[in-house]
Amino acid sequence: MTRARGFTLLELMVALSLLTLLAGLMFGGFRIASRAWQSVDEHNNELSETVQAQRFLRRLLARSESRSVPETRDTSQLSFQGDERSLIFLSALPQRDSRVSQTAWFYLALDDSDPDQPVLQLKTQPLAGLEEPTPEQPEITFDWYRLVDDFQRPEGITPLLILPAAAFSLSYLPREEDGLQPGWQSDWQEQGDLPELVKLQLSDDWPALVVSPGEQRNVIKQLE
């Protein structure tokens, strides 16, 4: 009668070593896959937040208002003042759980206090001092310089929106004059009306956000 042959101790040790190696490889693969999935998920969330933020900015800029605001007692200026790194404008801010919009001031500017991680900040505060005159308040009490100072102070108004902005810039396209279209310019100050288009660049990885302020829906331009 033939005796059944069993496993030797060496064979068992080799088998256990192979199982341990395979388990380690599988566990490592699961960890790599988990990290990759988490990274993709975080990237998708960031993209979604950026897209939603750009939609919000587009809506605000499209609803920009053109008003004359006092700079001093003797002069006034447009309620849309910007340069390559910042922009102050009036727009309609939708109220939560309400279809009624409230006009407010907005300040869009680059914060590069940390050169390694520059961010775009959007700040807002209610419109005050530009209401229509009344018997109780016959004069406009608006202070432009105080508005600018409130927005620019880092410890002042809490940002409504913060976005990474590795290559942030603003540019403005004037309206046609006598059939001629001027080129893009880096500032919009001491102007009498809103620009025809505003271009906002956040980073080299994203296409520029081009908006027609004042809801000029029929503006179609060939961008260069």
LODO-799193 format. One record per residue (C-alpha): residue in one letter; residue number from 1; x negated, y negated, z. Coordinates in Angstrom, 2 decimals, padded with zeros to 5 digits. Layout:
BEGIN
+------+-----+---------+---------+---------+
! code ! pos !      xx !      yy !      zz !
+------+-----+---------+---------+---------+
!    a ! NUM !       X !       Y !       Z !
...
+------+-----+---------+---------+---------+
END
This chain:
BEGIN
+------+-----+---------+---------+---------+
! code ! pos !      xx !      yy !      zz !
+------+-----+---------+---------+---------+
!    m !   1 !  000.00 !  000.00 !  000.00 !
!    t !   2 ! -001.43 ! -003.37 ! -001.14 !
!    r !   3 ! -001.70 ! -006.04 !  001.45 !
!    a !   4 ! -000.34 ! -009.56 !  000.56 !
!    r !   5 ! -003.10 ! -012.07 !  000.17 !
!    g !   6 ! -002.73 ! -015.28 !  002.24 !
!    f !   7 ! -004.29 ! -018.72 !  002.05 !
!    t !   8 ! -007.68 ! -019.30 !  003.50 !
!    l !   9 ! -008.39 ! -022.19 !  005.86 !
!    l !  10 ! -010.44 ! -023.90 !  003.16 !
!    e !  11 ! -007.58 ! -023.71 !  000.67 !
!    l !  12 ! -005.18 ! -025.18 !  003.23 !
!    m !  13 ! -007.57 ! -028.03 !  003.98 !
!    v !  14 ! -007.96 ! -028.79 !  000.26 !
!    a !  15 ! -004.19 ! -028.71 ! -000.24 !
!    l !  16 ! -003.61 ! -031.01 !  002.74 !
!    s !  17 ! -006.29 ! -033.40 !  001.46 !
!    l !  18 ! -004.64 ! -033.53 ! -001.97 !
!    l !  19 ! -001.21 ! -034.13 ! -000.40 !
!    t !  20 ! -002.65 ! -036.92 !  001.74 !
!    l !  21 ! -004.29 ! -038.49 ! -001.31 !
!    l !  22 ! -001.09 ! -038.26 ! -003.34 !
!    a !  23 !  000.94 ! -039.73 ! -000.46 !
!    g !  24 ! -001.52 ! -042.62 ! -000.17 !
!    l !  25 ! -001.36 ! -043.29 ! -003.90 !
!    m !  26 !  002.44 ! -043.20 ! -003.85 !
!    f !  27 !  002.61 ! -045.48 ! -000.82 !
!    g !  28 !  000.16 ! -047.89 ! -002.43 !
!    g !  29 !  002.20 ! -047.87 ! -005.63 !
!    f !  30 !  005.37 ! -048.60 ! -003.68 !
!    r !  31 !  003.65 ! -051.51 ! -001.90 !
!    i !  32 !  002.38 ! -052.97 ! -005.18 !
!    a !  33 !  005.81 ! -052.58 ! -006.77 !
!    s !  34 !  007.46 ! -054.16 ! -003.73 !
!    r !  35 !  005.09 ! -057.13 ! -003.80 !
!    a !  36 !  005.56 ! -057.55 ! -007.55 !
!    w !  37 !  009.34 ! -057.46 ! -007.14 !
!    q !  38 !  009.17 ! -059.96 ! -004.29 !
!    s !  39 !  006.95 ! -062.25 ! -006.35 !
!    v !  40 !  009.31 ! -062.07 ! -009.32 !
!    d !  41 !  012.28 ! -062.73 ! -007.04 !
!    e !  42 !  010.60 ! -065.77 ! -005.46 !
!    h !  43 !  009.62 ! -067.08 ! -008.90 !
!    n !  44 !  013.20 ! -066.70 ! -010.14 !
!    n !  45 !  014.48 ! -068.55 ! -007.07 !
!    e !  46 !  012.01 ! -071.39 ! -007.69 !
!    l !  47 !  013.05 ! -071.57 ! -011.34 !
!    s !  48 !  016.71 ! -071.64 ! -010.35 !
!    e !  49 !  016.10 ! -074.42 ! -007.83 !
!    t !  50 !  014.10 ! -076.43 ! -010.38 !
!    v !  51 !  016.80 ! -076.03 ! -013.03 !
!    q !  52 !  019.52 ! -077.11 ! -010.59 !
!    a !  53 !  017.43 ! -080.08 ! -009.47 !
!    q !  54 !  016.84 ! -081.16 ! -013.07 !
!    r !  55 !  020.57 ! -080.96 ! -013.76 !
!    f !  56 !  021.23 ! -083.13 ! -010.73 !
!    l !  57 !  018.61 ! -085.68 ! -011.86 !
!    r !  58 !  020.05 ! -085.68 ! -015.38 !
!    r !  59 !  023.51 ! -086.38 ! -014.01 !
!    l !  60 !  022.31 ! -089.23 ! -011.81 !
!    l !  61 !  020.27 ! -090.88 ! -014.56 !
!    a !  62 !  023.10 ! -090.49 ! -017.07 !
!    r !  63 !  025.39 ! -092.37 ! -014.69 !
!    s !  64 !  022.99 ! -095.24 ! -014.08 !
!    e !  65 !  024.74 ! -098.59 ! -013.73 !
!    s !  66 !  023.67 ! -101.90 ! -015.21 !
!    r !  67 !  024.18 ! -104.67 ! -012.66 !
!    s !  68 !  022.58 ! -108.00 ! -012.00 !
!    v !  69 !  021.07 ! -108.05 ! -008.52 !
!    p !  70 !  019.50 ! -111.05 ! -006.78 !
!    e !  71 !  015.74 ! -110.99 ! -006.42 !
!    t !  72 !  015.68 ! -114.36 ! -004.71 !
!    r !  73 !  018.30 ! -117.04 ! -004.28 !
!    d !  74 !  017.38 ! -118.50 ! -007.68 !
!    t !  75 !  016.70 ! -115.41 ! -009.81 !
!    s !  76 !  018.25 ! -112.02 ! -010.47 !
!    q !  77 !  017.20 ! -108.82 ! -012.17 !
!    l !  78 !  018.59 ! -105.60 ! -013.54 !
!    s !  79 !  019.56 ! -102.80 ! -011.14 !
!    f !  80 !  017.21 ! -100.46 ! -013.03 !
!    q !  81 !  013.52 ! -101.11 ! -012.37 !
!    g !  82 !  010.80 ! -098.57 ! -013.04 !
!    d !  83 !  007.24 ! -097.84 ! -014.01 !
!    e !  84 !  005.28 ! -094.69 ! -014.80 !
!    r !  85 !  005.38 ! -093.38 ! -011.22 !
!    s !  86 !  008.62 ! -094.66 ! -009.70 !
!    l !  87 !  012.15 ! -095.78 ! -010.52 !
!    i !  88 !  014.87 ! -097.57 ! -008.56 !
!    f !  89 !  018.37 ! -097.44 ! -009.98 !
!    l !  90 !  022.07 ! -097.53 ! -009.17 !
!    s !  91 !  024.17 ! -094.45 ! -009.86 !
!    a !  92 !  027.29 ! -092.61 ! -008.78 !
!    l !  93 !  026.76 ! -090.07 ! -006.00 !
!    p !  94 !  029.54 ! -087.46 ! -005.88 !
!    q !  95 !  031.01 ! -086.95 ! -002.44 !
!    r !  96 !  031.28 ! -083.46 ! -000.99 !
!    d !  97 !  034.79 ! -081.97 ! -001.27 !
!    s !  98 !  035.94 ! -085.03 ! -003.19 !
!    r !  99 !  036.26 ! -086.07 ! -006.81 !
!    v ! 100 !  035.59 ! -089.67 ! -005.91 !
!    s ! 101 !  032.05 ! -090.92 ! -006.57 !
!    q ! 102 !  030.33 ! -093.58 ! -004.52 !
!    t ! 103 !  027.76 ! -095.93 ! -006.02 !
!    a ! 104 !  024.41 ! -095.75 ! -004.23 !
!    w ! 105 !  020.78 ! -096.75 ! -004.67 !
!    f ! 106 !  018.30 ! -094.08 ! -005.71 !
!    y ! 107 !  014.52 ! -094.07 ! -005.59 !
!    l ! 108 !  012.60 ! -091.56 ! -007.69 !
!    a ! 109 !  008.83 ! -091.54 ! -007.05 !
!    l ! 110 !  005.71 ! -089.40 ! -006.98 !
!    d ! 111 !  004.23 ! -088.64 ! -003.57 !
!    d ! 112 !  000.58 ! -087.74 ! -004.09 !
!    s ! 113 ! -000.54 ! -088.18 ! -000.48 !
!    d ! 114 ! -001.65 ! -084.54 ! -000.79 !
!    p ! 115 ! -003.63 ! -084.50 ! -004.07 !
!    d ! 116 ! -003.50 ! -080.70 ! -004.22 !
!    q ! 117 !  000.30 ! -080.58 ! -004.01 !
!    p ! 118 !  001.92 ! -083.72 ! -005.44 !
!    v ! 119 !  005.71 ! -083.78 ! -005.21 !
!    l ! 120 !  008.54 ! -085.76 ! -006.72 !
!    q ! 121 !  010.83 ! -087.28 ! -004.11 !
!    l ! 122 !  014.36 ! -088.56 ! -004.59 !
!    k ! 123 !  015.67 ! -090.89 ! -001.89 !
!    t ! 124 !  019.02 ! -092.60 ! -001.60 !
!    q ! 125 !  020.87 ! -095.11 !  000.51 !
!    p ! 126 !  024.37 ! -096.60 !  000.26 !
!    l ! 127 !  025.04 ! -099.71 ! -001.78 !
!    a ! 128 !  025.40 ! -102.73 !  000.48 !
!    g ! 129 !  025.33 ! -106.46 ! -000.08 !
!    l ! 130 !  026.44 ! -106.41 ! -003.74 !
!    e ! 131 !  030.17 ! -106.12 ! -003.17 !
!    e ! 132 !  032.54 ! -108.59 ! -004.78 !
!    p ! 133 !  032.79 ! -111.85 ! -002.78 !
!    t ! 134 !  035.67 ! -112.13 ! -000.33 !
!    p ! 135 !  036.92 ! -114.97 !  001.86 !
!    e ! 136 !  035.27 ! -113.26 !  004.82 !
!    q ! 137 !  032.00 ! -112.71 !  002.88 !
!    p ! 138 !  031.79 ! -115.39 !  000.17 !
!    e ! 139 !  028.09 ! -114.81 ! -000.64 !
!    i ! 140 !  026.05 ! -111.84 ! -001.75 !
!    t ! 141 !  023.69 ! -110.78 !  001.05 !
!    f ! 142 !  021.53 ! -108.33 ! -000.90 !
!    d ! 143 !  017.75 ! -108.25 ! -000.22 !
!    w ! 144 !  015.81 ! -106.59 ! -003.07 !
!    y ! 145 !  012.45 ! -106.66 ! -001.30 !
!    r ! 146 !  013.82 ! -105.00 !  001.79 !
!    l ! 147 !  015.38 ! -102.27 ! -000.39 !
!    v ! 148 !  012.01 ! -101.55 ! -002.05 !
!    d ! 149 !  010.19 ! -101.57 !  001.29 !
!    d ! 150 !  012.71 ! -099.18 !  002.86 !
!    f ! 151 !  012.25 ! -096.72 !  000.03 !
!    q ! 152 !  008.46 ! -096.91 ! -000.10 !
!    r ! 153 !  007.77 ! -096.45 !  003.61 !
!    p ! 154 !  006.84 ! -092.75 !  004.17 !
!    e ! 155 !  008.47 ! -092.69 !  007.60 !
!    g ! 156 !  011.62 ! -094.41 !  006.35 !
!    i ! 157 !  014.36 ! -092.64 !  004.43 !
!    t ! 158 !  014.42 ! -088.84 !  004.40 !
!    p ! 159 !  014.15 ! -087.47 !  000.83 !
!    l ! 160 !  017.32 ! -086.07 ! -000.67 !
!    l ! 161 !  015.32 ! -083.89 ! -003.07 !
!    i ! 162 !  011.69 ! -082.71 ! -003.27 !
!    l ! 163 !  010.20 ! -081.01 ! -006.33 !
!    p ! 164 !  006.65 ! -079.92 ! -007.25 !
!    a ! 165 !  005.30 ! -082.38 ! -009.80 !
!    a ! 166 !  001.86 ! -081.48 ! -011.11 !
!    a ! 167 !  002.07 ! -083.85 ! -014.08 !
!    f ! 168 !  004.83 ! -086.33 ! -013.20 !
!    s ! 169 !  005.41 ! -089.37 ! -015.39 !
!    l ! 170 !  008.27 ! -091.63 ! -016.44 !
!    s ! 171 !  008.62 ! -093.44 ! -019.76 !
!    y ! 172 !  011.33 ! -095.59 ! -021.32 !
!    l ! 173 !  012.56 ! -096.07 ! -024.87 !
!    p ! 174 !  014.03 ! -099.52 ! -025.68 !
!    r ! 175 !  017.05 ! -099.96 ! -027.90 !
!    e ! 176 !  016.76 ! -100.63 ! -031.59 !
!    e ! 177 !  016.34 ! -104.23 ! -032.64 !
!    d ! 178 !  017.08 ! -105.29 ! -036.22 !
!    g ! 179 !  016.97 ! -101.68 ! -037.33 !
!    l ! 180 !  013.53 ! -101.12 ! -035.80 !
!    q ! 181 !  012.97 ! -098.58 ! -033.03 !
!    p ! 182 !  010.21 ! -099.57 ! -030.58 !
!    g ! 183 !  008.02 ! -096.84 ! -029.12 !
!    w ! 184 !  008.03 ! -095.38 ! -025.62 !
!    q ! 185 !  006.72 ! -097.66 ! -022.89 !
!    s ! 186 !  005.45 ! -096.95 ! -019.38 !
!    d ! 187 !  007.52 ! -099.51 ! -017.46 !
!    w ! 188 !  010.99 ! -101.02 ! -017.43 !
!    q ! 189 !  010.88 ! -104.31 ! -015.55 !
!    e ! 190 !  012.32 ! -107.75 ! -016.18 !
!    q ! 191 !  014.71 ! -106.27 ! -018.74 !
!    g ! 192 !  018.26 ! -107.35 ! -019.45 !
!    d ! 193 !  019.82 ! -103.95 ! -020.08 !
!    l ! 194 !  019.31 ! -100.24 ! -019.56 !
!    p ! 195 !  016.82 ! -098.42 ! -021.82 !
!    e ! 196 !  018.20 ! -096.25 ! -024.56 !
!    l ! 197 !  016.39 ! -093.19 ! -023.22 !
!    v ! 198 !  014.43 ! -092.22 ! -020.12 !
!    k ! 199 !  011.88 ! -089.40 ! -020.26 !
!    l ! 200 !  010.82 ! -087.59 ! -017.09 !
!    q ! 201 !  007.91 ! -085.13 ! -017.15 !
!    l ! 202 !  007.48 ! -082.89 ! -014.09 !
!    s ! 203 !  004.71 ! -080.56 ! -015.19 !
!    d ! 204 !  002.99 ! -079.20 ! -018.26 !
!    d ! 205 !  004.95 ! -075.94 ! -017.90 !
!    w ! 206 !  008.35 ! -077.61 ! -018.26 !
!    p ! 207 !  009.76 ! -079.55 ! -021.22 !
!    a ! 208 !  010.38 ! -083.23 ! -020.59 !
!    l ! 209 !  013.80 ! -084.22 ! -019.24 !
!    v ! 210 !  015.19 ! -086.84 ! -021.65 !
!    v ! 211 !  018.33 ! -088.70 ! -020.55 !
!    s ! 212 !  020.40 ! -091.52 ! -021.99 !
!    p ! 213 !  021.25 ! -093.74 ! -018.99 !
!    g ! 214 !  024.67 ! -095.29 ! -018.68 !
!    e ! 215 !  026.33 ! -092.24 ! -020.30 !
!    q ! 216 !  025.50 ! -093.29 ! -023.84 !
!    r ! 217 !  026.79 ! -090.02 ! -025.20 !
!    n ! 218 !  026.30 ! -090.79 ! -028.89 !
!    v ! 219 !  022.58 ! -091.50 ! -028.71 !
!    i ! 220 !  020.64 ! -089.10 ! -030.95 !
!    k ! 221 !  016.96 ! -089.78 ! -031.51 !
!    q ! 222 !  014.04 ! -087.99 ! -033.04 !
!    l ! 223 !  011.55 ! -087.79 ! -030.20 !
!    e ! 224 !  007.85 ! -088.05 ! -030.89 !
+------+-----+---------+---------+---------+
END
